[in-house]
Amino acid sequence: MSSVLSSNDEHGLSFSPINMFTTAVSNHAGLRVYSDTRPHNWKIADLQKGLILVFKGTEIVGEGTGFGLPVLVCSDETYFSGTSRVYLSRYGSRWIIRKEFVMDRISRNKFRNVNLENRTARSFFAYLASLYQKHSKFRFLSFKKFTGEISIGTTFLKAEPLGKVIVTFTIDRQRILVKADFSHLKRERIRGIFMLNEQGSRFFRKYVDSQEISLTDEEIGAWNGTNAEWTSLIDPQSGFGFRLWRLGGCVLRRGREFLKDSLDWVGLDYEVNPKNASLEYVIEILGV
């Protein structure tokens, strides 16, 4: 994809610390970032988020992680971020956001008071389990017939940090260049790296890709790989959406889950070679 944003050399730019920032990408749409774990939705309320989409003044991330959220898989644990620092700069007409994700949370899933750490519930972690033998689950998807009859909770415990991932978002009109720097991690423990790009499933209900595959709602699947050159998620009513491209050396996956008051995410996620020191990719905002 040669026509997208070129990388900016951040050397010499002046970054200021911020707690929250929103920028418009059109008259109706914007992007938002927080230094804390807002918007505190459901099971991942205590985890950091990436860039959050805003449409007509409303955050439409649901229980998604936002754009550009790193997850690290080790042999014994899966690490998330509960702490961050966010900095802002401007380069001409471009906003540059640098978010430093401290990888300091590990997951613990409980069904009532029973630890479920060694049970597989979400296909995302079923896949990780087959690769890495031991894992901690990111989300627990209950059987729908038990919805409202059982109590399921997920906690993310604070742990000794595995380092930090520095993610830089360069926003230029309707395109976002995402640069993830993995060089500040304790890499000897890492078996897998994932960059999640998720928003709300009740808004982005349609998947379309370069292979002319079109899927809606549950048809999107839980976490399926794709060989398409590009993939997109769209709101069928407004046409608003976003697109990502396949990258060499990475696996691109689509996924969606919705369970009332519990799960609400849809995304296009990259599985990254754990030997990579960095990753760059572009997100294009559509229909604005």
C-alpha positions as CSV (number, residue, x, y, z in Angstrom):
1,M,0.0,0.0,0.0
2,S,2.3,2.7,-1.3
3,S,-0.1,5.7,-1.3
4,V,-0.7,5.8,2.5
5,L,1.1,7.9,5.1
6,S,4.8,7.8,5.1
7,S,6.6,7.5,8.5
8,N,7.4,10.6,10.3
9,D,10.8,11.0,12.1
10,E,9.7,12.1,15.6
11,H,13.2,13.4,16.5
12,G,13.0,17.0,17.3
13,L,9.2,17.1,17.8
14,S,7.9,18.6,21.1
15,F,5.5,16.2,22.9
16,S,3.3,17.4,25.8
17,P,1.7,15.1,28.3
18,I,-2.1,14.8,28.1
19,N,-4.9,13.0,29.9
20,M,-7.4,13.1,27.1
21,F,-7.6,14.3,23.5
22,T,-10.2,14.2,20.7
23,T,-9.7,15.2,17.1
24,A,-12.2,15.4,14.3
25,V,-11.7,13.4,11.1
26,S,-14.9,14.7,9.5
27,N,-18.0,16.7,10.5
28,H,-19.5,13.6,12.1
29,A,-16.5,11.5,13.2
30,G,-13.5,11.8,15.5
31,L,-10.8,9.9,17.3
32,R,-10.2,10.0,21.1
33,V,-7.5,8.8,23.4
34,Y,-7.3,8.6,27.2
35,S,-4.3,8.1,29.6
36,D,-6.5,6.2,32.0
37,T,-8.7,3.1,31.2
38,R,-11.9,4.9,30.1
39,P,-14.6,4.3,29.0
40,H,-14.6,1.5,31.7
41,N,-17.0,-0.8,29.8
42,W,-17.6,-4.3,31.2
43,K,-14.9,-6.9,31.4
44,I,-12.0,-4.8,30.2
45,A,-13.0,-1.8,32.2
46,D,-9.6,-1.8,34.0
47,L,-7.5,-2.2,30.9
48,Q,-6.0,0.5,28.7
49,K,-7.5,1.3,25.3
50,G,-6.0,2.5,22.0
51,L,-7.7,5.1,19.8
52,I,-11.5,5.2,20.3
53,L,-13.8,6.1,17.4
54,V,-16.4,8.8,18.1
55,F,-19.5,9.2,15.8
56,K,-21.9,12.1,16.1
57,G,-20.5,12.8,19.6
58,T,-20.8,9.2,20.9
59,E,-18.0,6.8,21.6
60,I,-18.7,3.6,19.6
61,V,-16.0,1.4,21.0
62,G,-18.3,-0.8,23.0
63,E,-16.2,-3.3,24.9
64,G,-13.6,-3.1,22.2
65,T,-9.9,-2.3,22.9
66,G,-9.7,0.6,20.4
67,F,-7.1,0.8,17.7
68,G,-3.5,-0.2,18.4
69,L,-3.7,-2.1,21.7
70,P,-0.8,-4.5,22.3
71,V,-1.2,-7.9,24.0
72,L,1.8,-10.1,24.9
73,V,1.7,-13.8,25.2
74,C,4.3,-15.6,27.4
75,S,4.6,-19.3,28.2
76,D,2.9,-18.8,31.6
77,E,0.8,-15.6,31.3
78,T,-0.8,-13.2,28.9
79,Y,0.0,-9.6,29.6
80,F,-2.1,-6.5,29.1
81,S,-1.7,-2.9,30.0
82,G,-3.4,-1.2,32.9
83,T,-1.2,1.9,33.0
84,S,-0.1,4.4,30.4
85,R,1.4,7.8,29.6
86,V,0.1,9.8,26.7
87,Y,1.8,12.6,24.8
88,L,0.7,14.9,22.0
89,S,2.5,16.8,19.3
90,R,1.6,18.4,16.0
91,Y,3.5,18.2,12.7
92,G,1.9,20.5,10.1
93,S,-1.7,19.4,9.8
94,R,-1.0,16.1,11.5
95,W,-1.7,15.2,15.1
96,I,0.8,12.8,16.6
97,I,-0.2,10.8,19.7
98,R,2.4,8.7,21.5
99,K,0.9,6.3,24.0
100,E,3.3,4.3,26.2
101,F,1.5,1.1,27.3
102,V,3.0,-0.4,30.5
103,M,2.4,-4.1,30.3
104,D,1.5,-4.7,33.9
105,R,-1.7,-6.7,34.0
106,I,-2.4,-10.5,33.8
107,S,-5.9,-11.9,33.6
108,R,-7.8,-14.0,36.2
109,N,-11.2,-15.3,35.2
110,K,-13.7,-16.6,37.7
111,F,-17.0,-18.4,37.6
112,R,-18.5,-17.5,40.9
113,N,-15.4,-18.3,43.1
114,V,-13.9,-21.0,40.9
115,N,-10.8,-20.2,38.9
116,L,-11.3,-20.8,35.2
117,E,-7.8,-20.0,34.1
118,N,-7.1,-23.4,32.5
119,R,-10.5,-23.7,30.7
120,T,-11.0,-22.5,27.2
121,A,-14.0,-20.2,26.5
122,R,-13.1,-17.8,23.8
123,S,-11.7,-18.9,20.4
124,F,-9.0,-16.3,20.6
125,F,-7.5,-18.1,23.6
126,A,-8.3,-21.5,22.3
127,Y,-6.0,-20.6,19.4
128,L,-3.3,-19.2,21.8
129,A,-3.5,-22.4,23.9
130,S,-2.7,-24.5,20.9
131,L,0.3,-22.4,20.2
132,Y,1.7,-21.7,23.6
133,Q,0.3,-24.6,25.8
134,K,-0.5,-22.4,28.8
135,H,-2.5,-19.2,28.6
136,S,-4.7,-16.7,30.5
137,K,-7.9,-15.7,28.9
138,F,-8.7,-12.2,27.7
139,R,-12.4,-12.6,27.9
140,F,-14.8,-15.3,29.1
141,L,-17.8,-15.9,26.9
142,S,-20.6,-17.6,28.8
143,F,-23.0,-20.0,27.3
144,K,-25.9,-17.9,26.2
145,K,-28.5,-20.2,27.8
146,F,-27.0,-19.3,31.2
147,T,-27.1,-15.5,30.6
148,G,-28.6,-13.7,33.6
149,E,-28.5,-16.9,35.7
150,I,-24.8,-17.1,36.5
151,S,-22.2,-14.7,37.7
152,I,-19.1,-14.4,35.6
153,G,-16.3,-12.0,36.5
154,T,-12.9,-11.2,35.0
155,T,-10.2,-9.5,36.9
156,F,-6.8,-8.3,35.6
157,L,-4.3,-8.4,38.4
158,K,-1.4,-6.0,38.7
159,A,1.9,-7.7,37.9
160,E,5.6,-6.9,37.6
161,P,5.7,-5.1,34.3
162,L,7.1,-6.9,31.3
163,G,8.2,-3.6,30.0
164,K,6.3,-1.1,27.8
165,V,5.1,-0.9,24.2
166,I,5.3,2.6,22.7
167,V,2.6,3.1,20.1
168,T,2.6,6.3,18.0
169,F,-0.5,7.3,16.1
170,T,0.0,9.8,13.3
171,I,-3.4,11.1,12.2
172,D,-3.7,12.7,8.8
173,R,-7.3,13.4,7.7
174,Q,-8.9,10.0,7.5
175,R,-5.7,7.9,7.8
176,I,-3.9,6.8,10.8
177,L,-0.3,5.5,10.7
178,V,0.3,3.2,13.7
179,K,3.8,2.5,14.8
180,A,4.4,0.1,17.6
181,D,7.9,-0.1,19.3
182,F,8.5,-3.4,21.1
183,S,12.2,-2.7,21.9
184,H,11.4,-1.8,25.6
185,L,10.2,-5.3,26.5
186,K,11.7,-8.2,28.3
187,R,11.6,-10.1,25.1
188,E,13.1,-13.4,26.3
189,R,9.8,-14.3,27.8
190,I,7.5,-13.4,24.9
191,R,6.1,-16.1,22.7
192,G,3.6,-14.0,20.8
193,I,2.6,-10.3,20.2
194,F,-0.9,-9.2,19.1
195,M,-2.0,-5.7,18.0
196,L,-5.8,-5.4,18.5
197,N,-7.9,-3.0,16.5
198,E,-11.4,-3.2,17.9
199,Q,-14.6,-1.1,18.2
200,G,-18.2,-1.8,19.1
201,S,-20.0,-4.8,17.4
202,R,-23.5,-3.2,17.6
203,F,-22.3,-0.3,15.4
204,F,-19.9,-2.0,13.0
205,R,-22.1,-4.9,11.9
206,K,-20.7,-5.6,8.4
207,Y,-17.4,-7.1,7.3
208,V,-16.2,-6.6,3.7
209,D,-12.8,-7.5,2.1
210,S,-10.9,-7.4,-1.2
211,Q,-12.0,-11.0,-2.0
212,E,-15.6,-9.7,-2.1
213,I,-16.5,-11.6,1.0
214,S,-19.4,-9.8,2.9
215,L,-20.5,-11.0,6.3
216,T,-22.9,-9.6,8.9
217,D,-23.0,-9.9,12.7
218,E,-22.4,-13.6,13.8
219,E,-21.2,-14.5,10.3
220,I,-18.0,-12.6,11.0
221,G,-16.9,-15.3,13.3
222,A,-15.0,-15.3,16.6
223,W,-11.4,-15.0,15.4
224,N,-10.7,-16.1,11.9
225,G,-7.7,-15.6,9.7
226,T,-8.0,-14.0,6.3
227,N,-5.7,-13.8,3.2
228,A,-7.5,-10.8,1.8
229,E,-5.4,-7.9,0.6
230,W,-7.6,-5.5,2.7
231,T,-10.4,-6.0,5.2
232,S,-13.0,-3.5,6.5
233,L,-15.7,-3.2,9.1
234,I,-18.7,-0.9,8.3
235,D,-21.9,0.5,9.8
236,P,-24.5,-0.6,7.1
237,Q,-26.7,2.4,7.8
238,S,-24.2,5.3,7.6
239,G,-21.4,3.6,5.6
240,F,-18.9,4.8,8.3
241,G,-16.2,2.3,8.9
242,F,-12.5,1.5,8.8
243,R,-10.1,-0.6,6.7
244,L,-6.8,-2.4,7.4
245,W,-4.3,-4.1,5.0
246,R,-2.6,-7.5,5.1
247,L,1.1,-7.2,6.2
248,G,4.0,-9.4,5.3
249,G,5.1,-11.6,8.2
250,C,1.8,-11.0,10.1
251,V,-1.5,-12.9,10.3
252,L,-4.6,-10.7,10.0
253,R,-7.7,-11.9,11.8
254,R,-11.3,-10.8,11.9
255,G,-13.5,-11.3,14.9
256,R,-16.7,-10.4,16.7
257,E,-18.6,-11.2,19.9
258,F,-21.7,-9.8,21.4
259,L,-23.4,-10.8,24.6
260,K,-25.7,-8.2,26.3
261,D,-24.0,-6.3,29.1
262,S,-20.9,-8.5,28.8
263,L,-19.3,-8.6,25.4
264,D,-19.4,-6.1,22.6
265,W,-16.4,-6.0,20.3
266,V,-15.6,-6.4,16.6
267,G,-12.1,-6.1,15.2
268,L,-9.3,-6.7,12.8
269,D,-6.2,-7.9,14.7
270,Y,-2.6,-8.6,13.8
271,E,-0.6,-11.5,15.0
272,V,3.0,-10.3,15.0
273,N,6.2,-12.3,14.9
274,P,7.6,-12.1,18.5
275,K,11.1,-11.4,17.1
276,N,9.9,-8.2,15.5
277,A,11.2,-5.0,17.2
278,S,8.5,-2.9,15.7
279,L,5.4,-2.9,13.5
280,E,3.8,-0.3,11.2
281,Y,0.4,-0.3,9.7
282,V,-2.3,2.0,8.4
283,I,-6.0,2.3,9.4
284,E,-8.2,4.1,6.9
285,I,-11.4,5.7,8.1
286,L,-14.2,5.1,5.5
287,G,-17.4,6.9,4.7
288,V,-16.7,10.2,6.2
